[in-house]
Structures are given as C-alpha cells and as structure tokens.
Amino acid sequence: QVQLVESGGGLVQAGGSLRLSCAASGSIFSYNTMGWYRQAPGLQRELVAVITRGGFTVYGDSVKGRFTISRDNAKNTVYLQMNSLEPEDTAVYYCRGDKSPSFTYWGQGTQVIVSS
C-alpha cells in the first residue's frame, strides 16, 4: 500500500521558517514527480512546489524565492524548506506523488499556521 506521510507542520511567527517532510513507503524513484500543495480555508488546493525524478523543480508564484523543495533518495523523503513565512502561507500542506497521470497519491496533510 502506497503511503505518503507528512510531518513538520506547526505554529510559527511571521518571518520564521519551517521544514516539512514527506516520507514515502517505497522508493521515491517510482514517482515521476513529487510535490507539495496547500489548501487554506475556503480556497482551492494550489501548487506550492514540485520536483521531478530528475531533480527539475517548479514553484508557485507566491512562494518563489522563499521555499525550496528537495529530495533525499536514500531516505525516500521529499522536503519543503519554508523561509520568510507570511500569514498568507497558513494552510494545510499536502504531499503528492504521481507515478503516472492515472496514479496520484496524497498524504494526509500537515497544518501550518503563521501568526502575524
């Protein structure tokens, strides 16, 4: 059974940093892409950052220059380093893995709250 488990969320003051982790139950090489998405109350889920098997990265416009996605293949884990956090970054952050267009997996989410 495929599992993606997020951790690292919490409460932080504006300007602070957090690092989220997404641990996969199997090899992350089996995923074409892995990424982070977020959903704030009343809003649609949006792309935060994606990393391909080859290491190519894509970021949402609102986090460019502040967030960094990375992967540790040995640990089967994808990270999201979040710096200069803003209250607008408050959301539930979800890890997503795509093995193909037909096989997409989501984690259970981790809450991030940024206080002003």
Secondary structure, 3 states (H helix, E strand, C coil): CCCEEEECCEEEECCCCEEEEEEECCCHHHCCEEEEEEECCCCCCEEEEEEECCCCEEECHHHCCCEEEEEEHHHCEEEEEECCCCHHHCEEEEEEEEEECCEEEECCCEEEEEEC
